[in-house]
Amino acid sequence: MAIIIFEALMQLGALLPLMILFMKDRGKKDFMRIGIFCFVFVLYSFALRLAHVFDSFYIIKGNWNWNGKLYGVLCGGVCYFAFRSYFKQHNFFTLRQAPDSQKGVRIATFSIALLAVLVWWYAGNGGEWNVETLAFQLTLPGIDEEIMFRGVLMGLLLSSLKSNVKYIGNPSNLIIAMLFGFVHAFVLSREYAVSFDIVYFIQTGFAGYIYGWIAIKSKSILFPIVAHNGSNFFGTLTMMLK
């Protein structure tokens, strides 16, 4: 349990200076949102591994972290209802899409899925046909991660940080994308040894940035979920068929 919390705090610590640097006013409410952001992320990190810490929470058996993802969805839902008042203007939990956003959003959604297919076709090592893997990639990762990253966490940052910074664009999207990359590429072992896969960080961070752009453009997490699960599913399917 301590390792999970420490790992999450290390990931946050790497990005906290950027959050403070790009804050709008550095007012009390903005600092409170950043504090909630950190609390929510640590809580979410623990929820993902709850079944690994306590055997009684290991309900669904399988080769993938079905339990953790379901607890992650539950955590995201609880955090949304608990803290949504802090990001009213950037509440993307809606099916309604922003006007005039559909063309760009659909192109981005299709493009990220196509890119995943191309990457896994040329860089993947192939794999055995596995229905569970396909079912998992088609469902929970996109729902769980988009609710948390592009929903709750993005909402909190967008409400606290500047909307645009020269040369980097929207800092909230950049920071969330980097955190998304850290979650996938940064691992702390039981012996507190750090493992960091820079290639995986760039890959997942780039994908996270696109999902974030779609969310900001459409003002909804609907298409980020579709893009996320679509790229995961078709990329995995391509690797299996290779």
Long-range contacts (C-beta under 8 A, 24 or more apart in sequence): 1-46, 1-53, 3-188, 3-189, 3-190, 3-192, 4-45, 4-46, 4-49, 4-53, 5-42, 5-45, 5-46, 6-188, 6-192, 7-45, 7-186, 7-187, 7-188, 8-41, 8-42, 8-45, 8-46, 9-42, 10-186, 10-188, 10-194, 11-41, 11-179, 11-182, 11-183, 11-186, 12-38, 12-41, 12-42, 12-179, 14-178, 14-182, 15-175, 15-178, 15-179, 15-182, 18-171, 18-174, 18-175, 19-157, 19-160, 19-161, 19-175, 22-161, 22-162, 22-165, 22-171, 22-172, 22-175, 23-160, 23-161, 23-162, 24-160, 24-161, 24-162, 29-86, 30-159, 30-160, 32-86, 33-86, 33-87, 33-156, 33-157, 33-159, 33-160, 34-156, 34-160, 36-83, 36-86, 36-156, 37-153, 37-156, 37-157, 37-160, 40-79, 40-83, 40-148, 40-152, 40-153, 40-156, 41-153, 41-179, 43-75, 43-79, 44-72, 44-75, 44-76, 44-79, 44-148, 45-183, 47-71, 47-72, 47-74, 47-75, 48-72, 62-132, 62-136, 63-130, 63-132, 63-133, 64-132, 64-133, 64-136, 66-136, 66-140, 69-136, 69-140, 69-141, 69-143, 69-144, 70-140, 70-144, 72-144, 72-145, 72-147, 72-148, 73-140, 73-143, 73-144, 73-147, 75-148, 76-144, 76-147, 76-148, 76-151, 76-152, 77-147, 79-148, 79-152, 80-147, 80-151, 80-152, 83-152, 83-156, 84-155, 86-155, 86-156, 86-159, 87-152, 87-155, 87-156, 87-158, 87-159, 88-159, 89-158, 89-159, 90-154, 90-155, 90-158, 90-159, 91-155, 92-150, 92-151, 92-154, 92-155, 92-215, 92-218, 92-219, 92-220, 92-221, 93-147, 93-151, 93-220, 93-221, 94-219, 94-220, 94-222, 95-220, 95-222, 96-219, 96-220, 97-218, 97-219, 97-220, 97-222, 97-223, 98-217, 98-218, 98-219, 98-220, 101-217, 101-218, 101-219, 102-218, 104-217, 105-214, 105-217, 105-218, 105-223, 106-223, 108-210, 108-213, 108-214, 108-217, 108-227, 109-214, 109-223, 109-226, 109-227, 109-230, 111-210, 112-207, 112-210, 112-211, 112-227, 112-230, 112-231, 113-227, 113-230, 113-231, 113-234, 113-235, 115-231, 116-207, 116-230, 116-231, 116-232, 116-234, 116-235, 116-238, 117-234, 117-235, 117-238, 119-203, 119-235, 120-235, 120-236, 120-238, 120-239, 120-242, 121-238, 121-239, 121-242, 124-235, 124-238, 124-239, 124-242, 125-239, 126-239, 126-240, 126-242, 127-236, 127-239, 127-240, 127-242, 128-240, 129-240, 130-240, 133-236, 133-240, 134-233, 134-236, 134-237, 134-240, 137-229, 137-232, 137-233, 137-235, 137-236, 138-229, 138-232, 138-233, 139-229, 141-228, 141-229, 141-232, 142-224, 142-225, 142-226, 142-227, 142-228, 142-229, 142-230, 142-232, 143-225, 143-229, 145-180, 145-228, 146-211, 146-215, 146-221, 146-224, 146-225, 146-228, 147-221, 149-176, 149-179, 149-180, 149-208, 149-211, 149-212, 150-176, 150-211, 150-212, 150-215, 150-221, 150-224, 151-215, 151-221, 153-179, 154-212, 154-215, 154-216, 158-216, 170-212, 170-216, 172-212, 173-209, 173-212, 173-213, 173-216, 174-209, 176-208, 176-212, 177-205, 177-206, 177-208, 177-209, 177-212, 178-205, 180-204, 180-205, 180-207, 180-208, 181-205, 181-208, 207-231
